[in-house]
Amino acid sequence: MRDGTENVRENIGKRQMKGAIFDLDGTLLDSMPIYDTAGGDMLRALGYTPRAGLYDALRTLSGNEVLEYFHREYDTRETIAELEAALDKQLERFYADTAPLKPGVARLLEALRGLGIPMAVATATRRIHVEAALERTGAAKYFSRIFTCPEENTGKREPVIFLRAAEFLGTAPGETYVFEDSLHAIKSAKSAGFYVVAFYDGSERNNQAGIRELADEYYDSPAGFEISKGGGGL
């Protein structure tokens, strides 16, 4: 009987996996539902009326781009720094106290660590929230570094953050797995030559056809990432 580590070792041999980059929201964490409400709640708290389609307008934006969008589109009295503080109030408690790991994530991370695969996080979420959630869930110990779009001054519509993470890990894109759930980020990672594993998340339910077409591997959840079922995973 083979355990998960042996399955991962076989996968690495087949796919030349030498490094792994994980998205946070919708991939490691079941956290995307908060973004259905956080922006609107912030606007209402500041006295503005959210417009229809707000979530769709924000979905592909990085943290800084979200704040710039609010400031520009709602002509806010508040500065971008003040908007950032207000949005953080909506998000802080959720990441610190609530946001859970997705099923199967802990097992996958433990197996990869056992095989000596270096791992990094690449996310559009601000560091303070990333660190709070990863520390609380016990996942922080698996990652050598966290890369955030606000700190890297980029978004995931271009592959800059993935390339910087791979450079830090010391791995070429072709031997680096990117674990993602969103179509725009998958397009970006694939354009730079990364091997992409996609996990389903409800926030991307309207983009599943495109995700399935682009990703090298697709699973309904991290728990389904099993080589024994014919795929390339745990």
C-alpha positions in Angstrom: 0.0 0.0 0.0 1.4 3.4 -1.1 1.1 6.5 1.0 0.6 10.1 -0.3 4.3 10.9 -0.1 5.2 8.0 -2.5 2.5 9.2 -4.9 3.9 12.7 -4.9 7.4 11.4 -5.4 6.2 9.6 -8.5 4.5 12.7 -9.8 7.6 14.8 -9.3 9.6 12.3 -11.3 7.1 12.4 -14.1 6.6 16.2 -14.2 10.0 17.5 -13.0 8.4 19.3 -10.2 11.0 21.3 -8.3 9.0 24.1 -6.8 5.4 25.1 -6.0 3.6 28.4 -6.0 0.2 28.6 -4.3 -2.5 31.2 -4.7 -4.2 32.0 -1.4 -7.9 32.9 -1.8 -9.9 30.1 -3.4 -6.9 27.8 -3.5 -5.4 27.4 -0.1 -8.2 29.1 1.8 -12.0 28.9 1.3 -12.1 32.6 1.6 -13.6 34.0 -1.6 -17.1 34.5 -0.2 -15.9 37.4 1.9 -15.2 39.3 -1.3 -18.9 39.1 -2.3 -19.7 41.4 0.6 -16.5 43.2 1.9 -16.4 46.0 -0.7 -20.0 46.7 -0.5 -20.0 46.7 3.3 -17.1 49.1 3.3 -18.9 51.5 0.9 -22.1 51.4 3.0 -20.1 52.1 6.2 -18.7 55.2 4.5 -22.0 56.4 3.3 -21.9 55.3 -0.4 -24.4 53.0 -2.2 -22.7 50.0 -3.9 -23.6 49.6 -7.6 -24.9 46.4 -9.2 -22.0 44.2 -10.4 -19.5 45.4 -7.9 -18.0 42.0 -7.3 -17.5 41.4 -11.0 -15.8 44.7 -11.4 -13.3 43.9 -8.5 -12.7 40.2 -9.2 -9.5 40.5 -11.2 -8.0 43.6 -9.5 -5.1 43.5 -7.0 -5.4 45.2 -3.6 -4.1 48.5 -4.7 -6.2 48.5 -7.9 -9.4 47.8 -5.8 -8.7 50.9 -3.7 -8.0 53.0 -6.8 -11.2 51.7 -8.3 -13.3 52.8 -5.3 -11.6 56.2 -5.2 -12.1 56.8 -8.9 -15.5 55.3 -9.6 -17.2 56.5 -6.4 -15.4 59.8 -6.2 -14.8 59.2 -2.5 -14.0 61.9 0.0 -11.6 59.5 1.6 -8.0 59.1 0.4 -6.8 55.8 -0.8 -5.0 55.3 2.5 -8.3 55.9 4.4 -10.1 53.5 2.1 -7.5 50.9 2.8 -8.0 51.3 6.5 -11.8 51.0 6.1 -11.6 47.9 3.9 -9.1 46.3 6.3 -11.7 46.6 9.1 -14.0 44.4 7.0 -11.3 41.8 6.3 -9.2 41.7 9.4 -11.4 39.6 11.6 -12.3 37.2 8.9 -8.7 36.3 8.1 -7.5 36.3 11.7 -10.4 34.3 13.1 -12.4 32.5 10.4 -11.0 31.8 6.9 -10.5 28.0 6.7 -8.1 25.9 4.7 -9.7 24.1 1.8 -10.1 20.3 2.3 -7.0 18.4 1.4 -4.7 21.4 1.5 -2.9 20.4 4.8 -2.2 16.9 3.5 -0.8 18.2 0.2 1.5 20.8 1.9 2.8 18.2 4.3 3.5 15.8 1.5 5.4 18.4 -0.6 7.4 19.5 2.4 8.3 15.9 3.2 9.8 15.6 -0.3 11.8 18.8 0.0 9.8 20.9 -2.5 10.2 24.6 -1.8 7.0 26.5 -1.7 5.9 30.1 -1.9 2.6 32.0 -1.8 1.6 34.4 -4.6 -1.5 36.4 -3.8 -3.4 39.7 -4.4 -4.3 39.8 -0.7 -2.4 42.1 1.6 0.4 40.6 3.7 -1.2 41.3 7.1 -4.2 39.2 6.2 -2.2 36.4 4.5 0.1 36.0 7.6 -2.9 36.1 10.0 -4.7 33.3 8.2 -1.7 31.1 7.5 -0.4 31.4 11.1 -3.9 30.5 12.5 -4.4 27.5 10.2 -0.8 26.2 10.8 0.1 26.5 7.1 2.7 29.3 7.5 5.5 26.8 8.2 5.3 25.3 4.7 6.2 28.5 2.8 9.6 30.0 2.3 8.2 33.4 1.3 4.9 35.3 0.7 4.6 37.4 -2.4 1.8 39.9 -2.6 0.6 42.0 -5.5 0.5 45.2 -3.5 4.1 44.8 -2.4 5.2 43.7 -5.9 3.3 46.5 -7.5 1.6 44.2 -10.0 -1.5 42.1 -10.5 -2.1 38.6 -11.7 -3.2 39.6 -15.2 0.5 39.5 -15.9 3.0 36.8 -14.7 5.4 39.1 -12.8 4.5 37.8 -9.4 4.8 34.2 -10.5 8.2 34.8 -12.1 9.5 36.6 -9.0 8.4 33.7 -6.8 10.0 31.1 -9.0 13.2 33.2 -9.1 13.2 33.2 -5.3 12.6 29.4 -5.2 15.4 28.9 -7.7 13.2 27.0 -10.2 12.5 27.6 -13.8 8.8 28.1 -14.8 8.6 24.7 -16.6 9.6 22.8 -13.4 7.4 25.0 -11.1 3.8 24.1 -10.4 1.4 27.0 -9.9 -1.8 26.1 -8.0 -4.6 28.5 -8.8 -8.4 28.8 -9.0 -9.0 31.9 -11.2 -9.0 32.1 -15.0 -7.1 35.3 -15.4 -4.3 34.1 -13.1 -4.1 30.7 -14.9 -3.8 32.5 -18.3 -1.0 34.6 -16.9 0.9 31.7 -15.4 0.5 29.6 -18.5 1.8 32.5 -20.7 5.1 32.4 -18.7 5.5 28.6 -19.1 4.4 27.4 -15.7 2.7 24.1 -15.1 -0.7 24.9 -13.7 -3.0 22.9 -11.5 -6.4 24.3 -11.1 -8.8 23.8 -8.2 -12.5 24.6 -8.4 -13.8 27.5 -6.5 -17.4 28.8 -6.6 -16.2 32.4 -7.3 -15.1 31.2 -10.7 -18.1 29.1 -11.5 -18.8 31.0 -14.7 -15.3 30.5 -16.0 -14.9 26.7 -15.5 -14.9 25.9 -19.2 -11.9 28.2 -19.8 -10.1 27.0 -16.7 -10.5 23.3 -17.7 -9.2 24.1 -21.2 -6.1 26.0 -20.0 -5.0 24.2 -16.9 -2.6 21.3 -17.2 -4.6 19.5 -14.4 -8.0 20.3 -12.9 -9.6 19.1 -9.7 -12.8 19.8 -7.9 -10.8 20.4 -4.7 -7.3 20.0 -3.4 -8.4 16.7 -1.8 -8.8 15.3 -5.3 -5.2 15.8 -6.3 -4.3 12.1 -6.5 -1.9 10.4 -8.9 -3.7 7.1 -8.2 -6.7 8.5 -10.1 -4.6 9.1 -13.2 -3.6 12.7 -12.4 -0.4 14.2 -11.5 -0.9 14.9 -7.8 -1.1 13.5 -4.3 
